[in-house]
């Protein structure tokens, strides 16, 4: 397909997503099935265009003073890809499979309009109803913070220290131009261009042998801040597919007892194969069966309970820009109840002197600091570990991280703008003896 034909296909897809209110991933998959002539490169390029339009969904419409699929795509080409009008006009030439030529109104918008004076929700590309929530956290910088959350995310990897080390993996992945991540001592980063295909990490020998896992650096840091140690008994209460479980196992150096469970047993399905591939031998996966409590026999014995809490996922907008436009206010209320419930489930599992690590991939205060304050208000036996103490696990990078991340009395908030990671909140709570 020509570059112009890819733009036409993307306009068609954006129109379908808007009209039928379908998730972007589903629309892209169905389009690929119906257009088998499109090669993998074409599909990757079209997907990249669609995701970029969703990243700049509000600002592109503002720039073009129009909310059509075509207008949003044209606006995105200027805002996200810095394409000049002449280059755009060469693609929008009306030839076979190409979009119709730019209209006078479109050319005027490109030459005369900007985002100057745009509301924060427009400049930051997020739903207007979220504005007071983001203002509570970021104040006057919320547009800049949200714009960073709308940017393209790199591909981050975590080196599994049970099987290898970062220097070895760096050499093995030199053909992918992998570089060390800024904060995590076990992280690698691969920057991706707008039209880049997936680098196929799962086909790499190091992945097959369990030496690397795909994991955002923020998620890696969240695991490190738990300070899981060899010989401890650690419970991963919301283990899901096992991303943080694997990171915890590496921190424990294969020593101690690691118990992984999740209320939704379907989420646990991939964890068994992942643990095996990573060479983790001290993990016990407990799948719920009926109404029975899978952790009934280990109450009051955990050194650490890790809660990767169910949340709105506002911190992962870089990777799923479609989600923020489908998010509704009611979703926040549901998640707040889920978080309070899982925190209560953790309480009887922790032994005196033990701790709870509360983690979300959200930037909203209601899910983060406010949730922690309410929990401590209900449970006087728990106190918040000062955030500067948790950051000490970064050693020589702790001071720089402290200057970059957003610190509160309850914990750390990482954001794409501040730390170059996805948005993650981490709070460590200690049970008094």
ChimeraX attribute file (.defattr): number of C-alpha atoms within 10 A of each C-alpha:
attribute: neighborCount
match mode: 1-to-1
recipient: residues
	/A:1	14
	/A:2	11
	/A:3	13
	/A:4	20
	/A:5	19
	/A:6	21
	/A:7	24
	/A:8	20
	/A:9	22
	/A:10	25
	/A:11	24
	/A:12	15
	/A:13	21
	/A:14	24
	/A:15	15
	/A:16	17
	/A:17	20
	/A:18	13
	/A:19	9
	/A:20	10
	/A:21	11
	/A:22	13
	/A:23	15
	/A:24	22
	/A:25	15
	/A:26	11
	/A:27	18
	/A:28	21
	/A:29	13
	/A:30	12
	/A:31	16
	/A:32	18
	/A:33	11
	/A:34	10
	/A:35	11
	/A:36	10
	/A:37	10
	/A:38	16
	/A:39	12
	/A:40	13
	/A:41	14
	/A:42	20
	/A:43	23
	/A:44	18
	/A:45	20
	/A:46	25
	/A:47	25
	/A:48	19
	/A:49	25
	/A:50	26
	/A:51	24
	/A:52	25
	/A:53	30
	/A:54	24
	/A:55	29
	/A:56	27
	/A:57	28
	/A:58	23
	/A:59	28
	/A:60	29
	/A:61	22
	/A:62	22
	/A:63	27
	/A:64	25
	/A:65	16
	/A:66	15
	/A:67	16
	/A:68	15
	/A:69	21
	/A:70	22
	/A:71	21
	/A:72	26
	/A:73	28
	/A:74	25
	/A:75	29
	/A:76	27
	/A:77	20
	/A:78	16
	/A:79	19
	/A:80	19
	/A:81	12
	/A:82	10
	/A:83	14
	/A:84	13
	/A:85	17
	/A:86	10
	/A:87	9
	/A:88	17
	/A:89	16
	/A:90	13
	/A:91	21
	/A:92	21
	/A:93	15
	/A:94	14
	/A:95	12
	/A:96	9
	/A:97	17
	/A:98	19
	/A:99	20
	/A:100	15
	/A:101	15
	/A:102	18
	/A:103	11
	/A:104	9
	/A:105	11
	/A:106	19
	/A:107	15
	/A:108	12
	/A:109	17
	/A:110	17
	/A:111	11
	/A:112	10
	/A:113	12
	/A:114	15
	/A:115	14
	/A:116	8
	/A:117	8
	/A:118	14
	/A:119	15
	/A:120	22
	/A:121	21
	/A:122	23
	/A:123	22
	/A:124	26
	/A:125	26
	/A:126	26
	/A:127	16
	/A:128	14
	/A:129	11
	/A:130	15
	/A:131	17
	/A:132	13
	/A:133	16
	/A:134	22
	/A:135	16
	/A:136	13
	/A:137	16
	/A:138	18
	/A:139	13
	/A:140	12
	/A:141	14
	/A:142	21
	/A:143	23
	/A:144	16
	/A:145	18
	/A:146	27
	/A:147	23
	/A:148	21
	/A:149	29
	/A:150	27
	/A:151	18
	/A:152	22
	/A:153	22
	/A:154	18
	/A:155	19
	/A:156	23
	/A:157	24
	/A:158	28
	/A:159	27
	/A:160	25
	/A:161	18
	/A:162	19
	/A:163	15
	/A:164	16
	/A:165	16
	/A:166	20
	/A:167	11
	/A:168	12
	/A:169	19
	/A:170	18
	/A:171	13
	/A:172	14
	/A:173	17
	/A:174	10
	/A:175	8
	/A:176	15
	/A:177	12
	/A:178	20
	/A:179	18
	/A:180	18
	/A:181	19
	/A:182	15
	/A:183	20
	/A:184	18
	/A:185	18
	/A:186	21
	/A:187	26
	/A:188	26
	/A:189	22
	/A:190	18
	/A:191	15
	/A:192	15
	/A:193	11
	/A:194	16
	/A:195	15
	/A:196	12
	/A:197	16
	/A:198	11
	/A:199	12
	/A:200	8
	/A:201	17
	/A:202	13
	/A:203	9
	/A:204	14
	/A:205	13
	/A:206	20
	/A:207	20
	/A:208	14
	/A:209	14
	/A:210	22
	/A:211	23
	/A:212	28
	/A:213	22
	/A:214	17
	/A:215	19
	/A:216	24
	/A:217	28
	/A:218	27
	/A:219	27
	/A:220	23
	/A:221	23
	/A:222	26
	/A:223	23
	/A:224	23
	/A:225	22
	/A:226	25
	/A:227	19
	/A:228	25
	/A:229	20
	/A:230	17
	/A:231	14
	/A:232	17
	/A:233	21
	/A:234	29
	/A:235	30
	/A:236	23
	/A:237	23
	/A:238	23
	/A:239	26
	/A:240	22
	/A:241	21
	/A:242	24
	/A:243	20
	/A:244	23
	/A:245	28
	/A:246	25
	/A:247	27
	/A:248	25
	/A:249	28
	/A:250	23
	/A:251	20
	/A:252	22
	/A:253	17
	/A:254	19
	/A:255	18
	/A:256	16
	/A:257	19
	/A:258	27
	/A:259	20
	/A:260	25
	/A:261	25
	/A:262	20
	/A:263	18
	/A:264	13
	/A:265	15
	/A:266	12
	/A:267	16
	/A:268	21
	/A:269	14
	/A:270	12
	/A:271	20
	/A:272	15
	/A:273	11
	/A:274	18
	/A:275	21
	/A:276	13
	/A:277	15
	/A:278	23
	/A:279	18
	/A:280	22
	/A:281	13
	/A:282	16
	/A:283	21
	/A:284	15
	/A:285	20
	/A:286	17
	/A:287	19
	/A:288	17
	/A:289	10
	/A:290	7
	/A:291	6
	/A:292	8
	/A:293	12
	/A:294	16
	/A:295	16
	/A:296	10
	/A:297	9
	/A:298	15
	/A:299	13
	/A:300	15
	/A:301	17
	/A:302	24
	/A:303	22
	/A:304	28
	/A:305	29
	/A:306	26
	/A:307	22
	/A:308	24
	/A:309	24
	/A:310	19
	/A:311	23
	/A:312	23
	/A:313	20
	/A:314	22
	/A:315	26
	/A:316	24
	/A:317	26
	/A:318	25
	/A:319	18
	/A:320	20
	/A:321	25
	/A:322	22
	/A:323	18
	/A:324	20
	/A:325	16
	/A:326	11
	/A:327	15
	/A:328	14
	/A:329	9
	/A:330	8
	/A:331	11
	/A:332	17
	/A:333	14
	/A:334	13
	/A:335	17
	/A:336	18
	/A:337	13
	/A:338	14
	/A:339	23
	/A:340	16
	/A:341	12
	/A:342	18
	/A:343	21
	/A:344	13
	/A:345	12
	/A:346	22
	/A:347	18
	/A:348	14
	/A:349	23
	/A:350	24
	/A:351	20
	/A:352	16
	/A:353	14
	/A:354	22
	/A:355	28
	/A:356	28
	/A:357	26
	/A:358	24
	/A:359	27
	/A:360	26
	/A:361	28
	/A:362	25
	/A:363	27
	/A:364	26
	/A:365	18
	/A:366	18
	/A:367	25
	/A:368	26
	/A:369	21
	/A:370	13
	/A:371	19
	/A:372	25
	/A:373	16
	/A:374	11
	/A:375	18
	/A:376	15
	/A:377	12
	/A:378	11
	/A:379	13
	/A:380	10
	/A:381	15
	/A:382	22
	/A:383	20
	/A:384	19
	/A:385	19
	/A:386	17
	/A:387	19
	/A:388	16
	/A:389	11
	/A:390	20
	/A:391	22
	/A:392	17
	/A:393	16
	/A:394	17
	/A:395	8
	/A:396	10
	/A:397	15
	/A:398	17
	/A:399	13
	/A:400	12
	/A:401	21
	/A:402	16
	/A:403	11
	/A:404	16
	/A:405	17
	/A:406	17
	/A:407	17
	/A:408	12
	/A:409	14
	/A:410	22
	/A:411	24
	/A:412	27
	/A:413	30
	/A:414	27
	/A:415	26
	/A:416	25
	/A:417	18
	/A:418	17
	/A:419	21
	/A:420	21
	/A:421	26
	/A:422	30
	/A:423	27
	/A:424	25
	/A:425	29
	/A:426	27
	/A:427	26
	/A:428	27
	/A:429	24
	/A:430	20
	/A:431	20
	/A:432	13
	/A:433	9
